[in-house]
Amino acid sequence: MREYEMTFIITPDLEQEQIDATIEEVQKLVVSQGGQVSKTDVWGRRRLAYPIRKKREGYYVVMQMQLPPEALKELDHSLKLNESILRYLIVRTDK
């Protein structure tokens, strides 16, 4: 398994319960792909550098995880389909 860091931005229109549910859903998605979440850091609501889908703010979450390389494609596909996630970035962190 490889080390990855994923940063994603959740739409600010959601209630706190829905934001928590979205974070939990992403964690379950990683685990279902055979991965493991080692740390989840919630940065909270922040102003975006530029508008995304006509939104000026977003709810930032940074997640450190271990994931098999073949599961990355499925994770990427599932994040694209999730409408409550405005943008995401997955970066490999191991050497």
C-alpha positions in Angstrom: 0.0 0.0 0.0 1.1 3.5 -0.7 0.8 6.7 1.3 -1.5 9.4 -0.1 -2.8 12.8 1.1 -6.1 13.9 -0.2 -7.5 17.4 0.1 -11.1 18.0 -0.8 -13.5 20.9 -0.6 -17.1 20.4 0.4 -19.8 22.8 -0.8 -20.7 25.4 1.9 -24.4 25.1 1.4 -24.7 21.9 3.5 -25.6 21.7 7.2 -22.9 20.5 9.7 -24.5 17.0 9.9 -24.4 16.7 6.1 -20.7 17.8 6.1 -19.9 15.2 8.7 -21.7 12.6 6.7 -19.8 13.5 3.6 -16.5 13.2 5.4 -17.5 9.8 6.9 -18.7 8.7 3.4 -15.2 9.4 1.9 -13.6 7.6 4.8 -15.8 4.5 4.2 -15.0 4.7 0.5 -11.3 4.5 1.2 -11.8 1.6 3.6 -14.0 -0.2 1.1 -11.3 0.0 -1.5 -8.9 -1.8 0.9 -7.3 1.3 2.3 -6.8 2.8 5.7 -7.3 6.4 6.9 -4.6 7.4 9.3 -5.6 11.1 9.9 -8.4 13.4 9.1 -7.8 17.1 9.5 -10.8 19.4 9.2 -9.8 22.9 8.3 -13.3 24.3 8.2 -14.9 27.0 6.1 -12.4 29.0 4.0 -12.6 31.5 1.1 -11.7 30.1 -2.3 -9.1 31.7 -4.5 -11.6 31.7 -7.3 -15.3 30.7 -7.7 -16.0 27.1 -8.2 -19.6 26.3 -9.4 -20.5 29.9 -8.4 -19.4 29.3 -4.8 -16.9 31.7 -3.1 -16.4 29.6 0.0 -15.8 25.9 0.7 -15.3 23.5 3.6 -11.8 22.1 3.5 -10.8 18.6 4.7 -7.3 17.0 4.5 -7.0 13.3 4.8 -3.9 11.1 5.1 -4.4 7.5 4.0 -2.8 4.3 2.8 -4.3 2.8 -0.3 -3.4 0.2 -2.9 -2.4 1.8 -6.2 -5.1 -0.1 -8.2 -7.9 1.3 -5.9 -6.9 4.9 -6.7 -8.9 4.9 -10.0 -12.1 3.8 -8.3 -11.7 6.4 -5.5 -11.1 9.1 -8.2 -14.3 8.1 -10.1 -16.4 8.0 -6.9 -15.2 11.5 -5.8 -16.1 12.9 -9.3 -19.6 11.6 -8.9 -20.2 13.1 -5.4 -22.0 16.4 -5.9 -21.3 17.7 -2.5 -17.5 17.8 -3.2 -16.5 20.8 -5.2 -12.9 19.9 -5.8 -10.3 17.4 -4.6 -6.6 16.6 -5.0 -4.9 13.3 -4.2 -1.1 13.4 -3.9 1.3 10.4 -3.2 3.4 11.2 -0.2 5.6 8.1 0.3 9.1 8.0 -1.1 
